Amino acid sequence: MDARVYFHLIDSITTAADAAELAAVRALVRATEMHRVERVALERTLAARERLLRATEVEVARAAPRAD
């Protein structure tokens, strides 16, 4: 895979603001031909971003009912 494509995918993953954006990037990763090692690295980055987005949603949801 061309390095520009790889870094574009990484940047797209790390800047995804919500689950819908991340799903679109995941589809792009799946459609892109690459070496197995590159795919593993991108899948790990996708999983980490997904966990972060979920944690942020839970944290925001818990903070919302609190009104002082």
C-alpha positions as CSV (number, residue, x, y, z in Angstrom):
1,M,0.0,0.0,0.0
2,D,1.2,3.5,-0.8
3,A,2.3,5.3,2.4
4,R,0.0,8.3,1.6
5,V,-3.0,6.0,1.6
6,Y,-2.0,4.4,4.9
7,F,-1.5,7.7,6.6
8,H,-4.8,9.0,5.2
9,L,-6.6,6.0,6.7
10,I,-4.8,6.5,10.0
11,D,-5.7,10.2,10.0
12,S,-9.3,9.4,9.1
13,I,-9.6,6.9,11.9
14,T,-8.1,9.3,14.6
15,T,-10.3,12.2,13.5
16,A,-13.6,10.3,13.3
17,A,-16.0,12.2,15.5
18,D,-18.8,9.6,15.8
19,A,-19.7,6.0,15.1
20,A,-21.1,6.8,11.7
21,E,-17.8,8.4,10.5
22,L,-15.8,5.5,12.0
23,A,-18.1,3.0,10.2
24,A,-17.4,4.8,6.9
25,V,-13.7,4.6,7.5
26,R,-13.9,0.9,8.5
27,A,-15.6,0.2,5.1
28,L,-12.8,2.1,3.3
29,V,-10.2,0.0,5.2
30,R,-12.0,-3.2,4.3
31,A,-12.1,-2.2,0.6
32,T,-8.4,-1.3,0.4
33,E,-5.8,-3.8,-0.6
34,M,-2.9,-4.0,1.8
35,H,-0.4,-6.2,3.5
36,R,-1.6,-8.2,6.5
37,V,0.6,-6.2,8.9
38,E,-0.9,-2.9,7.7
39,R,-4.4,-4.3,8.1
40,V,-3.7,-5.5,11.6
41,A,-2.4,-2.1,12.6
42,L,-5.4,-0.3,11.1
43,E,-7.8,-2.7,12.7
44,R,-6.2,-2.1,16.1
45,T,-6.4,1.7,15.6
46,L,-10.1,1.3,14.6
47,A,-10.8,-0.7,17.7
48,A,-9.1,1.8,20.0
49,R,-11.0,4.7,18.4
50,E,-14.3,2.8,18.8
51,R,-13.6,2.2,22.5
52,L,-12.7,5.9,23.0
53,L,-15.9,7.0,21.2
54,R,-18.0,4.6,23.3
55,A,-16.3,5.8,26.6
56,T,-16.9,9.4,25.6
57,E,-20.6,8.8,24.9
58,V,-21.1,7.0,28.3
59,E,-19.2,9.8,30.1
60,V,-21.3,12.5,28.4
61,A,-24.5,10.6,29.1
62,R,-23.7,10.3,32.8
63,A,-22.8,14.0,33.0
64,A,-26.0,15.2,31.3
65,P,-28.6,14.6,34.1
66,R,-26.5,16.5,36.6
67,A,-28.0,20.0,37.0
68,D,-26.7,22.3,39.7
